Amino acid sequence: MSQESSNDKKPTIPPYMKAISGSLGGVVEASCLQPIDVIKTRLQLDRSGNYKGIIHCGSTVVRTEGVRALWKGLTPFATHLTLKYTLRMGSNAVFQSAFKDLETGKVSNHGRLLSGFGAGVLEALAIVTPFEVVKIRLQQQKGLSPELLKYKGPIHCARTIIREEGVLGLWAGAAPTVMRNGTNQAAMFTAKNAFDVLLWKKQEGDGRVLQPWQSMISGFLAGTVGPVCTGPFDVVKTRLMAQSREGGELKYKGMVHAIRTIYAEEGLLALWKGLLPRLMRIPPGQAIMWAVADQITGLYERRYLHVAPS
């Protein structure tokens, strides 16, 4: 290798540091944004039009079930986000290392897309699907009295699902979840890097630490495209996860059947139900997560990679 190419090769942050940064970002994000996720789930499951919109849904939940109801499912949600971001950030870093140019150490946009998609598929199967099944079952329960609720908590919910529906019941809606998360992460990692370069001239390994507000802007913008593109997958995922065999036959037989049924019974726009709360939830969530993650990885760059900012 020539001296020039050796100098051009960029030092990289190890995958375990990316994983740690993602896990801490997930804790902060979950605590801040859980109410929006509860409202999104309630709107997506509302077939009879009980809720007139985001504000009406939120105020109805608070009035009839109390403020704490907006944090229903927080334990599985926070655990899920922490594990998800740990796996997502770590696996994406591993995948990207496989696509790096051996001479320069750079990753092409094609490599970023494939790495992001791979990370999204992995997190969907290993973490997202079972945790969201439990979260959605808990969130769809209405009422104040715990003794009247079918599921008493996340562990009881998981056990009940396994007992009544089998272990695979925890993976209901896996297909649309894989499609949603794979597409989302392919777009998000590619867009986040592009916005960092375009807006702040930030390259990985350059020793610069973005200000939290800069990371939030890049993360927010990167998180906007996915929800619009993957809306139908998210609605179908929620419907498949929410249904149980308690009443007999399942209404939706799978991803394609669910899309057709929802379209036939409720119209095309029903496939984008909950889009506004998703846009209120995901881009701000990415802004919060990246603000935390970039600070951690940026400090690691400056302390251990010994690369002076240009």
N, C-alpha and C positions, 0 to 999 in steps of 0.2 A: 504493500500500500504506500502511496506517495505521501510525502510530508504534508502537502496541501490538503489531501483528502483526509489525513489523520487530524488535521487542525479543524476541518469542517465538521467532523463527526461530533454530534452533540451528546453531552452526558444526559442520562435519563434518570428519572425518579423511579425507584424500585416499586414493583406492584404492591408490596405489602404496605408501603406508605400511602399509595393511592387508596388502598382498601381502608386503612385507618381514617384517612381524611373523609372518605365517603360515609363511614359509620357514624362519625361525630356530626357530620352535616345532616344525616338522617334523623338523629335524635332531636336536633333543634327544629328541623322542618316539621316533624310530626307534631310536636307540642304546639306549634304556631297555627297549623292549618287543618287540624282535625275537624273542626266544625264545618268547614266547606266540604270536606269529603262526606260527612254524614248527610248534608243537604243534597249533594250530588246523587248519592245512593237512593235517598228517599224519592227524589224527582224521577230517577230512572225506573223505579219500581211502581210509580204512580200511574196505573192504567185507567183510573176512573176520573182523573182530573181534580183530585182533592186539593192539590197545591196549585196556586195561581202563578207562582214564580219563586225565585230564590228568597227574596225577603219574606214573602208570605209563608213559605215553607219553614224558614228559620224561626219566624215569630210563632208559628203554630206549634212547632216542636217545643219551644221554650214555654209557651203558655200551657200546653197540655201535659208536658212531661218534665218540665224543669230545665234550667240552664245546663245542668250536668249531662242531659241527654245529648247535647251537641258534642260531647266527648265520648259518646258510646263507642266501644270497640277500640279505645285508645291503646290499650295494652297490646293487643295483636297488631295494631297499626304501627305503633312505635317500634316494636320488635321486628315487624316485617320490613319497615323502612330501613332500619339499621342493618339488618342482615342483607337486604336487597342491595343497598348502596355499597356495602362491603364487597359483596360478590361482583356487582356491576363494575365498580371502579377497578377492582383487582383483576378480574378476568379480562376486561377491556385492555388493561395495560399489558397483560400476558399476550393477548391476541395481537396487539399492535406491535409487540416486539418481534412477532413472527413475520410481520409485513414490512419491517424496516429495511431500508436500503443499506446494504452491508458497507457501502463506502461512506455515505454521509450520515447514516443513522436517522434519516428523515422518513416519515410515513406519508404515503400519498393519500389523496382524498378517497380513492378506491379502497385502500387499505383501512382507512378510518371507518368507512361505511360498513365493510365486512366485519371489522372488529366490534363495532357497535351492535350490529345485528346479532353476532354470535353471543355477545354479553347479554343482550336482551332475551334471546331464546333460553340461555342458561338460567337466568334469574327467574324467568317465567315458570320453568319446569321445577326448579329446585326450591324456590321460595315463594314467589308471588301467588301462584294459584292456590295452594292450600291455605295460606294466611288470608287471602282475600275471600275465600269461601267462608271461613269462620267470621271474618269481619262483617261481611254482607249479611250473613244470617243473624248476627247480633244487631246490626243497624236496622234491619227491617222490622224488628220487634217493636211494637208500640205499647206503651203503658208505663206506669210508675211502680207497680207492685212486683217485686222480683219473683214472688211465689206464683204469680200468674203467667210468667214468661216461660216459654219452652226451654230456652237456653239460659242457664244461670251465669255463665261466664265463658271465656275462651276455651278453657280446658274441657269443661262440661260440654260445650258445643261440639268440639272436635270428637270427643268420645261418643256423643249421641249420633253424629253423622256416620262415624265408623260402624257403630252398632246397627243403625237402621239402613244404611246405604252401602256399607262396605268401605274399605280403605280408599277405593277409587272415587268415592263420593267427595273426598277432599280435593280431587283434581277435576271436578266438574268445571266445564268452560276452559279447559286447558288449551284447546286449539285456537280460539280467538285471543286468548291471553298471550300465546306465543306470537301470533301475528301482530298484535298490538305492541307488545314490548320490543320485539325485534325491530319493527319499523321505527318505533319511537327512539330507540337508542342509536340506531344507525343515523338518524337525522340529527339527534341531539349532540352526540360527540363530534360529528363533522361540523355542525353549525357553531358549537361553542368554540372550537379551535379557530374557525374562520372569523368569528366576531372578535376574538381576542387579538388576532393578527390585524384585522381591518381597523378596529376601533382604537386599540391600545398598543399596536406593534409589539405584542407580547409573544415570544416564542418559548417553548419548553426548553429549559436548560440555559436560558440567557441570564439567570440570576436575579431577575426582577420579580418583585412581589406586587401583584395588582392590589390596588386599594379595594376594600370590601364593596364599595359602591360600584366600582368598575366590574368586578366579578358578578355582581347582582344584575347589572345591565346586560352583560353577555349571556348569563344564565337565563334571564327572563326571555330574551329574544330567541335563544336556542330552544326554549321550551314551548314556543307558541305553535310551531308547525305541526308537530305530532298529533295533538288532540283533534285538529280539524281533519287530518287524513285518516285517523284511526277511530273516529267516533263510532261507526257501526260495530267495530270489533269490541269496543268498550261496553256498549249497550247490550250486545249479545252475551258477552262475558258475564255481566251482572245478572241478566235474566237466567242464564244457565246455572250460575252459582246459587241463586236465590231459591230455585225450585227444589223441592224434596219429594220423596216418594210417599209421604204421609197420606196424601189424598188419593193414592192409586197411581194411574199412569202419569208419566211426565208430559207436560205440555209441549216442550221443545225437545226434539230428538237429537239435535246436534247443532253445530254452528250454521251450516247452510240452511237447514230446516228452520232455525230460529229467525234468520234474516228474512226468509220468505214469509214466514208467519207474521212477523212484526210488520213487514211491508204491506201484506194483504189486509191485516186487521186494523192497523193504526196509521198507515201511510208512510211515505218516504222519509219525512222529517222526523218521524219517531225514532229512526236509526241514529239521529244526532241528539236525542234527548239527553239533557244534562251537559250539553256542550259548554254553555256559559259557565256553570260552576266548575267544569274541568279547566276552562281557561282561567278562572279565578284561582284554581287550586294548583295546577301543574307549573305554569311559568313562575308564579311567586315562589313555589316550592323549589324549583331549580335555582332561582335567584338566591334563596336562603342557603341551600345546600352548597352551591358553588362558592358563595362568600366565605363559608367556613372551610371548605375543602381547599380552595386556592390559597388561603392564609397558611394552612398546614403544609401543603406541598411547596409553597413559595419559600417559607422559612427553611424547609429542608434543603431546597436548592441552594440558598445563600449560605447555609451553615456547613453542608457536607459535600456539595458538588464543587465548591470553590471556584465558581465562575463569576467574574466581576461583570456587573452590568455595563452594557456598551454606552 
